Amino acid sequence: MNKEVVIIPTYNERENILNHLSVLTKMYSEMEIVVVDDSSPDGTAELVREFALSHPAVSLWVRQEKTGLGDAYKYALGRLVLREDIKNIYTMDADGSHQPKYLNDLRQALKDKNGASLVVGSRYVLGGGIENWGLIRRWLSKFGNLYAKYLLGVPVNDLTAGFAGFSRQALQRININSIASTGYAYQIEFKYRLIKTGAKVKETPIIFSERALGKSKMSLEIALEGVMIPWRIRFDRHKILG
């Protein structure tokens, strides 16, 4: 019951995924890596499948269609939560924004006997930051996280962060499939549920690096979901946590 698993959702990441997997498997050879691909038309899954032939710690799970980042995570977590050999689970992006070197900080925080059961790789704590973003995008991200934090009353400065780790024990206390958010707002709702069902949270600083290759998945629809989801959670707390 001591295995650790990294989940990496992908959609059209053929330009980034092999380099990312190469670094991760070299630095963390003892960890399992699960790539969840939403049937990328650019052939991301085929590259991962070939890579996995020589790297048995890497698994590829392909979903039939792209229905959102949140759905990809729910698909993976719904399967991993049933595995009694797993202790901790980590999530990170495939585009290089989340540097593998910071994964060790998340792992150490979860291994601390008096530490957290939810660890967030945070851009908005001392030592954290963002590289290669314009001023407007920085301001929108910072404001959005403050907005969600104070509206929901949870002690997390980077609720939208995709780089996180949590224990399977904490995951078992929530109903994964009842999470309504399908896009990036999933990150907010997921953390909220873990915290409200007893997870002790800690933020560790990371420097977030904008992707060098490929296109961002951010859209106006995703941004609007991030604005509305905290209100839905606030006014529907009993049903969400039930």
Phi, psi and omega per residue, in radians:
M1 nan 0.588 -3.089
N2 -2.105 0.171 -3.120
K3 -1.271 2.644 3.090
E4 -2.184 2.441 -3.051
V5 -2.232 2.401 3.046
V6 -1.873 2.234 3.066
I7 -1.789 2.267 3.111
I8 -2.231 1.845 3.071
P9 -1.362 2.487 -3.124
T10 -2.373 2.583 2.946
Y11 -2.719 1.988 -3.100
N12 0.947 1.022 3.140
E13 -2.130 0.527 -3.103
R14 -1.101 -0.436 -3.132
E15 -1.318 -0.330 -3.036
N16 -2.058 -0.502 -2.870
I17 -1.128 -0.697 -3.082
L18 -1.173 -0.713 3.095
N19 -1.110 -0.721 -3.135
H20 -1.104 -0.813 3.140
L21 -1.151 -0.653 3.135
S22 -1.069 -0.776 3.136
V23 -1.145 -0.799 -3.100
L24 -1.092 -0.787 -3.095
T25 -1.196 -0.491 3.084
K26 -1.326 -0.706 -3.093
M27 -1.388 -0.538 -3.025
Y28 -2.340 1.084 -3.060
S29 -1.118 -0.353 -3.108
E30 -1.502 -0.093 -3.077
M31 -1.749 2.644 3.014
E32 -1.523 2.550 3.111
I33 -2.215 2.155 3.130
V34 -1.981 2.059 3.061
V35 -1.703 2.164 3.124
V36 -1.896 1.850 -3.074
D37 -1.834 2.349 -3.120
D38 -1.608 0.915 3.118
S39 0.910 0.921 -3.115
S40 -0.998 2.196 3.115
P41 -1.199 -0.238 -3.118
D42 -1.517 0.036 3.089
G43 1.514 0.350 3.103
T44 -0.968 -0.793 -3.083
A45 -1.062 -0.692 -3.131
E46 -1.109 -0.681 3.107
L47 -1.141 -0.743 3.141
V48 -1.159 -0.726 -3.140
R49 -1.049 -0.739 3.118
E50 -1.179 -0.713 3.123
F51 -1.092 -0.696 -3.089
A52 -1.148 -0.405 3.131
L53 -1.059 -0.569 3.135
S54 -1.867 0.088 3.113
H55 -2.374 1.487 -3.032
P56 -1.073 -0.273 3.114
A57 -1.343 -0.190 -3.102
V58 -1.724 2.263 3.074
S59 -2.095 2.600 3.095
L60 -2.070 2.163 3.033
W61 -2.036 2.133 -3.095
V62 -1.885 2.195 3.021
R63 -1.616 2.683 -3.002
Q64 -1.309 -0.402 -3.136
E65 -2.668 2.847 3.136
K66 -1.580 1.948 3.130
T67 -2.138 0.163 3.076
G68 2.160 2.662 -3.136
L69 -1.034 -0.743 -3.130
G70 -1.059 -0.724 3.126
D71 -1.128 -0.640 3.109
A72 -1.105 -0.751 3.118
Y73 -1.175 -0.720 3.139
K74 -1.092 -0.675 3.100
Y75 -1.038 -0.835 -3.103
A76 -1.233 -0.813 -3.095
L77 -1.146 -0.591 3.104
G78 -1.086 -0.489 3.100
R79 -1.514 -0.725 -3.067
L80 -1.255 -0.525 -3.109
V81 -1.114 -0.349 -3.132
L82 -1.474 -0.184 -3.092
R83 -1.528 1.939 -3.070
E84 -1.282 -0.180 3.131
D85 -1.491 -0.076 -3.098
I86 -1.696 2.375 3.078
K87 -1.800 -0.891 -3.081
N88 -2.269 2.628 -3.129
I89 -2.242 2.484 -3.130
Y90 -2.221 2.602 3.079
T91 -2.190 2.470 3.096
M92 -2.768 2.783 -3.138
D93 -1.377 2.842 -3.094
A94 -1.682 -0.130 -2.944
D95 -1.641 0.114 3.136
G96 1.579 -0.055 3.110
S97 -1.101 -0.596 3.115
H98 -1.768 1.853 -3.066
Q99 -1.286 2.239 -3.085
P100 -0.954 -0.477 -3.109
K101 -1.059 -0.475 -3.124
Y102 -1.364 -0.263 3.141
L103 -1.053 -0.591 3.134
N104 -1.104 -0.606 3.107
D105 -1.148 -0.702 3.097
L106 -1.126 -0.727 -3.132
R107 -1.098 -0.774 -3.120
Q108 -1.130 -0.656 3.128
A109 -1.132 -0.643 3.118
L110 -1.322 -0.461 -3.127
K111 -1.387 -0.322 3.106
D112 -1.085 2.124 -3.061
K113 -1.061 -0.510 3.124
N114 -1.826 0.308 -3.019
G115 -1.694 -2.602 -2.987
A116 -1.647 2.795 2.970
S117 -1.889 -0.033 2.998
L118 -2.422 2.119 3.134
V119 -2.130 2.306 -3.113
V120 -1.985 2.210 2.996
G121 -1.342 1.807 -2.878
S122 -1.856 2.390 3.035
R123 -1.469 -0.263 -2.922
Y124 -2.084 0.632 2.935
V125 -2.191 2.930 -3.121
L126 -0.956 2.190 -3.120
G127 1.715 -0.248 3.131
G128 -1.597 2.950 3.138
G129 3.068 -3.067 -3.099
I130 -2.329 2.387 3.074
E131 -1.915 2.455 2.972
N132 1.174 0.551 2.984
W133 -1.917 2.562 3.049
G134 -1.309 2.888 -3.083
L135 -1.060 -0.736 -3.107
I136 -1.132 -0.764 3.134
R137 -1.140 -0.670 3.077
R138 -1.069 -0.796 -3.100
W139 -1.134 -0.749 -3.137
L140 -1.096 -0.724 3.133
S141 -1.162 -0.798 3.137
K142 -1.089 -0.818 3.139
F143 -1.108 -0.740 -3.133
G144 -1.055 -0.678 3.137
N145 -1.267 -0.677 3.061
L146 -1.111 -0.737 3.114
Y147 -0.983 -0.876 -3.121
A148 -1.188 -0.682 -3.111
K149 -1.067 -0.862 -3.062
Y150 -1.388 -0.498 3.094
L151 -1.195 -0.652 -3.096
L152 -1.667 -0.267 3.097
G153 1.206 0.689 3.095
V154 -2.040 2.545 -3.016
P155 -1.478 0.985 -3.134
V156 -2.267 2.212 -3.127
N157 -1.457 -0.380 -3.095
D158 -2.218 1.225 -3.102
L159 -1.188 -0.434 -3.122
T160 -1.538 0.031 -3.117
A161 -1.074 2.412 3.072
G162 -1.709 -0.121 -3.134
F163 -1.701 1.853 -3.037
A164 -2.693 2.845 3.065
G165 -2.429 2.600 -3.124
F166 -2.748 2.738 -3.139
S167 -1.416 2.625 3.068
R168 -1.126 -0.537 3.115
Q169 -1.082 -0.742 3.099
A170 -1.167 -0.679 3.141
L171 -1.080 -0.602 -3.106
Q172 -1.145 -0.326 -3.076
R173 -1.469 -0.108 3.131
I174 -2.070 2.785 3.084
N175 -1.644 1.753 -3.064
I176 -1.000 -0.808 -3.010
N177 -1.229 -0.244 -3.138
S178 -1.551 -0.050 3.081
I179 -1.164 2.131 -3.022
A180 -1.421 -0.507 -3.062
S181 -1.200 2.298 3.134
T182 -1.882 -0.439 -3.129
G183 -1.660 -2.582 -3.090
Y184 -1.182 -0.370 3.108
A185 -1.147 -0.254 3.016
Y186 -0.916 -0.667 -3.109
Q187 -1.031 -0.659 3.129
I188 -1.189 -0.902 -3.064
E189 -1.135 -0.686 -3.132
F190 -1.091 -0.839 3.138
K191 -1.114 -0.717 3.127
Y192 -1.003 -0.817 -3.111
R193 -1.119 -0.760 3.127
L194 -1.040 -0.790 -3.106
I195 -1.149 -0.776 -3.089
K196 -1.262 -0.232 3.056
T197 -1.832 0.306 2.943
G198 1.937 -0.009 -3.136
A199 -1.240 2.278 3.031
K200 -1.482 2.240 -3.003
V201 -1.898 2.555 3.053
K202 -2.427 2.491 3.055
E203 -1.924 2.312 3.069
T204 -2.017 2.447 -3.046
P205 -1.266 2.448 2.995
I206 -2.364 2.736 2.946
I207 -1.764 2.006 -3.131
F208 -1.460 2.200 -3.098
S209 -1.936 2.166 3.111
E210 -1.045 2.478 -3.118
R211 -0.942 2.481 3.108
A212 -1.539 -0.534 -3.080
L213 -2.254 2.669 3.107
G214 1.456 3.129 -3.083
K215 -1.912 2.500 3.077
S216 -1.136 2.566 3.121
K217 -1.573 -0.033 -3.116
M218 -1.136 2.464 3.124
S219 -2.553 2.972 3.106
L220 -1.098 -0.680 3.128
E221 -1.067 -0.746 3.129
I222 -1.144 -0.731 3.123
A223 -1.091 -0.728 3.138
L224 -1.152 -0.633 3.084
E225 -1.070 -0.686 3.123
G226 -1.107 -0.513 3.106
V227 -1.330 -0.705 -3.025
M228 -1.453 -0.598 -3.046
I229 -1.009 -0.761 3.123
P230 -1.018 -0.607 3.096
W231 -1.198 -0.708 3.105
R232 -1.093 -0.736 3.120
I233 -1.118 -0.763 -3.097
R234 -1.045 -0.711 -3.064
F235 -1.679 0.098 3.136
D236 -2.386 0.609 -3.005
R237 -1.076 -0.766 -3.067
H238 -1.114 -0.722 3.135
K239 -1.203 -0.711 -3.115
I240 -1.106 -0.697 -3.066
L241 -1.614 -0.003 -3.115
G242 -1.416 nan nan
